[in-house]
Amino acid sequence: MIWQTSRFRLDLAQPMVMGIVNLTPDSFSGDGLLAGPMNTRDALVQCQRMVEDGAQILDIGAESSRPGATSVSAQEELARLQPVVREALGLGVPISVDTCKPQVMQAVLDWGVDIINDIWSLRLEGALETVAAHPSCGICLMHMHLQPQTMQVQPMQGQVLGPVCDFLSAQVQRVCAAGIDRERLVLDPGIGFGKTVAQNFQLLAQQQEIVNLGLPVLAGWSRKSSIGAVLGGSGPVVAAEQRLHGSLAAAVLAVERGARVVRVHDVRETVQALRIWQASRPA
């Protein structure tokens, strides 16, 4: 299975680790890096370290999508992204930008970015046209219920697998009708984006149904609050920085159930966990 991106044709026969770089002051995971010269340097050090630790893709974002997050202007988002992304493009791995704004998409694609990772699945006005005009960039289409400001206030009701699959199928048809090749697409069920704890784990338990849509699946479980809720048992939700072991378990389970890309904060530990998983596979 191939994922076509701007500069790379990624062979997803083996799962890939995507390292998360948050250029935000309000990341849910506690790893956000504020904008500014000092933090630009810190972000580049983080990018380099992730690549050294085994990240095969870097996903850089400059606007938080945590529940209740407030949006930032395109100008502010680009100001945060530019110094980091331009340098990260020289690290020898595909660079993804996590954005939903067409203006930002156009700018980062002009810089040479490889992948657009859009929580809105190119549904905002102008987004689909912007990406369709590019000859080869990779695209991640994600399911999100409502929007970041309201998704956990009014989460989905009942069984979610069917609606998530239906949504992703519809978005694939929509973007392919705009002339985008299927090889450019990866699907993300949107863990935590408007789903309850039970619904998120339903998606993990039945992930094969999403795999059966015929495109690579990206799993984004790292440090999510659902992990904190399960780890906390009947007590308080475990804090984001204490969710490493749960995140590793979820990443391995997602890969075991067909995910081709795992999006994570803790690259070195995830790479090690997947090496153990790989060693258990038939020769």
C-alpha positions as CSV (number, residue, x, y, z in Angstrom):
1,M,0.0,0.0,0.0
2,I,1.4,3.3,-1.1
3,W,0.8,6.8,0.2
4,Q,1.8,9.4,-2.4
5,T,3.0,12.7,-1.0
6,S,4.7,15.8,-2.5
7,R,8.2,14.5,-2.4
8,F,7.9,10.8,-1.3
9,R,6.0,7.7,-2.2
10,L,5.6,6.0,1.2
11,D,5.5,2.2,1.3
12,L,3.1,1.4,4.1
13,A,3.7,-2.3,4.0
14,Q,5.2,-1.7,7.5
15,P,3.5,0.8,9.8
16,M,5.0,4.2,10.1
17,V,5.4,6.5,13.1
18,M,4.4,10.1,12.7
19,G,5.8,12.4,15.3
20,I,3.7,15.3,16.6
21,V,5.2,18.8,16.9
22,N,2.8,21.3,18.5
23,L,3.6,25.0,18.0
24,T,0.8,26.1,20.3
25,P,0.5,27.4,23.8
26,D,-2.6,25.4,24.5
27,S,-2.1,21.8,23.4
28,F,-4.1,19.3,25.4
29,S,-1.1,17.0,25.7
30,G,1.1,19.6,27.5
31,D,3.8,19.6,24.9
32,G,2.9,22.8,23.1
33,L,5.8,25.2,22.2
34,L,5.0,28.9,22.3
35,A,5.9,31.0,19.3
36,G,9.1,33.0,19.4
37,P,12.8,32.6,18.4
38,M,13.8,30.6,21.4
39,N,10.9,28.2,20.9
40,T,11.5,28.0,17.2
41,R,15.0,26.6,18.1
42,D,13.3,24.2,20.7
43,A,10.9,23.0,18.0
44,L,13.6,22.3,15.5
45,V,15.6,20.4,18.2
46,Q,12.4,18.4,18.9
47,C,12.0,17.7,15.1
48,Q,15.6,16.5,14.8
49,R,15.3,14.3,17.9
50,M,12.1,12.7,16.7
51,V,13.8,11.8,13.4
52,E,16.8,10.4,15.3
53,D,14.4,8.4,17.5
54,G,12.8,6.8,14.4
55,A,9.9,9.1,13.3
56,Q,9.3,8.5,9.6
57,I,6.9,11.5,9.2
58,L,6.7,14.8,11.2
59,D,3.3,16.4,11.7
60,I,3.6,20.1,12.6
61,G,0.6,22.1,13.8
62,A,0.2,25.7,15.0
63,E,-3.4,25.7,16.1
64,S,-4.8,23.6,18.9
65,S,-7.8,21.4,18.1
66,R,-8.4,20.3,21.7
67,P,-12.0,20.4,22.9
68,G,-13.0,24.0,23.5
69,A,-10.0,25.4,21.7
70,T,-10.3,28.9,20.2
71,S,-9.1,29.5,16.6
72,V,-6.2,31.6,15.5
73,S,-5.9,33.7,12.4
74,A,-4.2,32.4,9.3
75,Q,-1.6,35.0,9.7
76,E,-0.7,33.9,13.2
77,E,-0.8,30.2,12.2
78,L,1.7,30.9,9.4
79,A,3.9,33.0,11.6
80,R,4.2,30.1,14.0
81,L,4.7,27.6,11.2
82,Q,7.1,29.3,8.8
83,P,10.5,29.2,10.7
84,V,10.0,25.6,11.8
85,V,8.5,24.1,8.7
86,R,11.1,25.6,6.3
87,E,13.9,24.1,8.4
88,A,12.2,20.8,9.0
89,L,11.8,20.3,5.2
90,G,15.6,19.6,5.2
91,L,15.4,16.7,7.6
92,G,14.9,14.0,4.9
93,V,11.4,12.9,6.0
94,P,7.9,13.8,4.9
95,I,6.6,16.9,6.6
96,S,2.9,17.1,7.3
97,V,1.1,20.3,8.4
98,D,-2.0,20.0,10.6
99,T,-4.3,22.8,9.4
100,C,-7.8,23.4,8.1
101,K,-7.4,26.8,6.5
102,P,-7.0,27.0,2.7
103,Q,-4.7,30.1,3.0
104,V,-2.4,28.1,5.2
105,M,-2.6,25.0,3.0
106,Q,-1.6,27.0,0.0
107,A,1.3,28.7,1.7
108,V,2.8,25.5,3.2
109,L,2.4,23.6,-0.1
110,D,4.2,26.4,-1.8
111,W,7.0,25.9,0.8
112,G,7.2,22.3,-0.3
113,V,5.3,20.5,2.5
114,D,4.4,16.9,1.7
115,I,1.1,16.2,3.5
116,I,-2.0,18.2,4.6
117,N,-3.6,16.8,7.7
118,D,-7.1,18.3,8.0
119,I,-9.4,17.6,10.9
120,W,-12.2,19.1,8.8
121,S,-11.6,16.7,5.9
122,L,-11.3,19.6,3.4
123,R,-14.9,20.7,4.1
124,L,-14.1,24.4,4.7
125,E,-14.6,26.7,1.8
126,G,-11.7,26.6,-0.6
127,A,-9.8,23.8,1.1
128,L,-10.7,21.0,-1.4
129,E,-9.9,23.3,-4.4
130,T,-6.5,24.3,-2.9
131,V,-5.4,20.7,-2.3
132,A,-6.8,19.4,-5.6
133,A,-4.7,22.0,-7.5
134,H,-1.6,20.4,-6.1
135,P,-0.3,17.5,-8.2
136,S,0.7,15.1,-5.5
137,C,0.5,16.2,-1.9
138,G,-0.7,13.6,0.6
139,I,-3.9,14.2,2.4
140,C,-5.3,12.9,5.7
141,L,-9.1,13.0,6.0
142,M,-10.4,12.8,9.5
143,H,-13.8,12.3,11.0
144,M,-14.9,15.0,13.5
145,H,-18.3,15.5,15.1
146,L,-19.3,19.1,15.2
147,Q,-16.3,21.3,15.8
148,P,-13.5,21.7,18.5
149,Q,-15.6,24.3,20.4
150,T,-18.6,22.0,20.8
151,M,-17.6,18.4,20.0
152,Q,-17.3,17.2,23.6
153,V,-20.2,19.3,24.8
154,Q,-22.5,17.3,22.6
155,P,-20.7,14.1,21.6
156,M,-22.1,11.6,19.2
157,Q,-24.9,9.3,20.4
158,G,-25.1,5.5,20.2
159,Q,-23.0,3.4,17.9
160,V,-20.4,5.4,16.0
161,L,-18.7,2.9,13.7
162,G,-21.3,3.1,10.9
163,P,-21.6,6.9,10.9
164,V,-17.8,7.3,10.9
165,C,-17.4,4.8,8.0
166,D,-20.2,6.5,6.1
167,F,-18.6,10.0,6.6
168,L,-15.1,8.8,5.5
169,S,-16.5,7.0,2.5
170,A,-18.4,10.1,1.4
171,Q,-15.4,12.4,1.8
172,V,-13.3,10.0,-0.3
173,Q,-15.8,10.1,-3.0
174,R,-16.0,13.9,-2.8
175,V,-12.2,14.4,-3.0
176,C,-11.8,11.8,-5.8
177,A,-14.5,13.5,-7.8
178,A,-12.3,16.7,-7.6
179,G,-9.5,14.8,-9.4
180,I,-7.5,13.7,-6.4
181,D,-5.9,10.2,-6.7
182,R,-6.8,7.7,-4.0
183,E,-3.1,7.0,-3.5
184,R,-2.8,10.5,-1.9
185,L,-5.4,9.7,0.8
186,V,-5.2,8.3,4.4
187,L,-8.2,8.1,6.7
188,D,-8.3,9.0,10.4
189,P,-11.4,8.0,12.5
190,G,-10.8,11.0,14.7
191,I,-10.3,9.4,18.2
192,G,-11.5,11.9,20.8
193,F,-13.1,14.3,18.3
194,G,-16.7,14.3,19.5
195,K,-16.8,10.7,20.8
196,T,-17.2,9.3,24.3
197,V,-14.6,7.1,25.9
198,A,-16.7,4.0,25.1
199,Q,-17.2,5.1,21.5
200,N,-13.5,5.7,21.0
201,F,-12.7,2.2,22.2
202,Q,-15.5,0.8,20.0
203,L,-13.6,2.3,17.0
204,L,-10.4,0.6,18.1
205,A,-12.2,-2.7,18.7
206,Q,-13.8,-2.6,15.2
207,Q,-11.1,-0.7,13.4
208,Q,-11.0,-3.4,10.7
209,E,-14.2,-2.0,9.3
210,I,-12.4,1.3,8.6
211,V,-9.5,-0.6,7.1
212,N,-12.0,-2.3,4.9
213,L,-12.7,1.0,3.2
214,G,-9.6,0.2,1.2
215,L,-7.3,3.1,2.2
216,P,-4.5,3.4,4.8
217,V,-5.7,4.2,8.3
218,L,-4.0,6.7,10.6
219,A,-4.5,6.1,14.3
220,G,-4.1,9.1,16.7
221,W,-4.4,7.7,20.2
222,S,-1.4,9.3,21.8
223,R,-2.1,10.9,25.2
224,K,-5.9,11.1,24.5
225,S,-8.2,11.7,27.4
226,S,-10.0,8.4,26.8
227,I,-6.7,6.7,27.7
228,G,-6.5,8.8,30.8
229,A,-10.1,7.9,31.7
230,V,-9.4,4.1,31.4
231,L,-6.1,4.3,33.3
232,G,-7.8,6.2,36.1
233,G,-10.4,3.5,36.6
234,S,-13.0,4.7,39.0
235,G,-10.8,7.6,40.1
236,P,-9.7,10.8,38.4
237,V,-8.6,10.9,34.8
238,V,-4.9,10.4,34.6
239,A,-3.0,13.5,33.4
240,A,-1.8,13.7,29.8
241,E,1.9,13.4,30.7
242,Q,1.2,10.1,32.6
243,R,-0.5,8.3,29.7
244,L,2.6,6.9,28.0
245,H,2.0,3.2,28.7
246,G,-1.6,3.4,27.7
247,S,-0.7,5.3,24.5
248,L,1.8,2.6,23.6
249,A,-0.7,-0.1,24.2
250,A,-3.3,1.7,22.0
251,A,-0.7,2.3,19.2
252,V,0.3,-1.4,19.1
253,L,-3.4,-2.5,19.1
254,A,-4.2,-0.1,16.4
255,V,-1.4,-1.4,14.2
256,E,-2.3,-5.0,15.0
257,R,-5.8,-4.2,13.7
258,G,-4.6,-2.7,10.5
259,A,-3.5,1.0,11.0
260,R,-0.6,1.9,8.7
261,V,0.4,5.2,10.5
262,V,0.4,6.0,14.2
263,R,0.5,9.7,15.2
264,V,2.4,10.0,18.5
265,H,4.1,12.3,20.9
266,D,6.5,9.7,22.3
267,V,8.4,8.5,19.2
268,R,11.3,6.5,20.7
269,E,9.0,4.5,22.9
270,T,6.5,3.9,20.2
271,V,9.2,2.7,17.8
272,Q,10.5,0.3,20.4
273,A,7.0,-1.0,21.1
274,L,6.4,-1.6,17.4
275,R,9.7,-3.5,17.1
276,I,8.5,-5.9,19.7
277,W,5.2,-6.3,17.8
278,Q,7.1,-6.8,14.6
279,A,9.3,-9.5,16.2
280,S,6.2,-11.4,17.1
281,R,5.0,-11.6,13.5
282,P,5.4,-14.7,11.3
283,A,8.6,-14.7,9.4
